[in-house]
C-alpha cells in the first residue's frame, strides 16, 4: 500500500520514495526515517522506536539521529513539510497549512476573447502579483512562528541545564575550592577526573542537554535563518544570532563532541558572539504585529 504526503509518494514495502514521480535519493537512513514518520503521521515517534527501526538495534549516539534530521529538514521545508521536535517525546511529520497545494498542478489559463485582451492581462497579472505577495507573507509568518517554537524549546532546555549545573557546582564546592574567575566550563573540565559517582552522574545529565535539545534546536534555528533571508531582513538582531549560533555549532563539532570532560558549552561575550538578549522579544513583537 502506497503512502502520500505533499508531492511525495512512498512504497514502504520496497523502501522507495518519489517526488512528483521522480525517485529521491537521500540515503538509507533518511529513507527509513521518512517512511517511519510518514507511516505514523501525525503521531509522535519516540527516539527509541526510531533507533530500533532505522538503525536496527545498533548502538549509536543521538548525534547520528540529529544529523539525519538536519539533512531532511531543509529539503522537506521547501515542500511545506516539517519534522517537528516534541520535547521529551520524540518527532513527528506534519504538513504546514496550505502545503497540500504545492503538489497539485495549476489549472490551465482560461482563453480570453481578443477584445479587451490587454486589460484582462493587466488585471490577471495584478491578481497573480497580489496572490504571490500574500503567499510570501504567509510563508514568512510560518517560518517566524517555527523559529519562535524552536527558541522556546532551546530556552527551556537551557533553564533545565542551569539547574543541573548549579546542583553539580554546589556538590563540587563542598570538596574543592572553585575559582570565581573561572568559567563553569573550565571548572567542570578541570575537576572531571576527580568527580565521584554522584557528581559524574550530574555531569552527564548536564552534558545531555547540550548533546540533545540545545544542539538540535541551535542547528535548526541557524538553518531556518540561512534558508530564508527575508527573516533576517525583518529582524534586526538576526545577524547577531546567526553569528552566535555559527560559533556555538563550530565549537560543538570541533571541541565539545569529542571531549567527554566537558559538561557545558557556552558561547558568550568572551567569544565576541554573545546571544542577542533582545531577540526573543523582537521576534514575538514581529509576530504580534503581523497577526
LINWO-V331895 format. One record per pair of residues at least 6 apart in sequence whose ideal C-beta (glycine too) atoms are under 6 Angstrom apart, sorted by sequence separation. I is the first residue (numbers start at 1). J is the second residue. If there is no record, write none. Layout:
i: <I;I>
j: <J;J>
This chain:
i: <85;225;232;256;267;268;2;3;10;17;225;83;84;112;2;9;178;256;73;83;84;8;7;82;7;225;252;69;81;15;80;36;225;80;172;248;247;33;32;80;12;79;222;247;10;29;247;218;10;171;244;218;243;244;5;168;3;33;167;241;240;215;30;164;241;29;237;30;164;165;30;44;164;237;47;46;44;45;161;237;44;45;96;235;44;161;42;41;42;157;38;210;37;157;207;157;206;153;203;154;153;87;150;192;150;150;7;189;6;189;6;6;188;147;185;184;185;143;143;140;6;7;6;151;148;144;70;74;141;62;66;74>
j: <91;231;238;262;273;274;9;10;17;24;232;91;92;120;11;18;187;265;83;93;94;19;19;94;20;238;265;83;95;31;96;53;242;99;191;267;267;54;54;102;35;102;245;271;35;54;273;245;38;199;273;248;273;275;38;202;38;68;202;276;276;252;68;202;279;68;276;71;205;206;72;86;206;279;90;90;89;90;206;282;90;91;142;282;92;209;92;93;94;209;93;265;93;213;263;214;263;213;263;217;217;153;217;261;220;221;79;261;79;262;80;81;263;224;264;264;266;228;231;230;99;103;103;280;283;287;219;223;290;212;216;227>
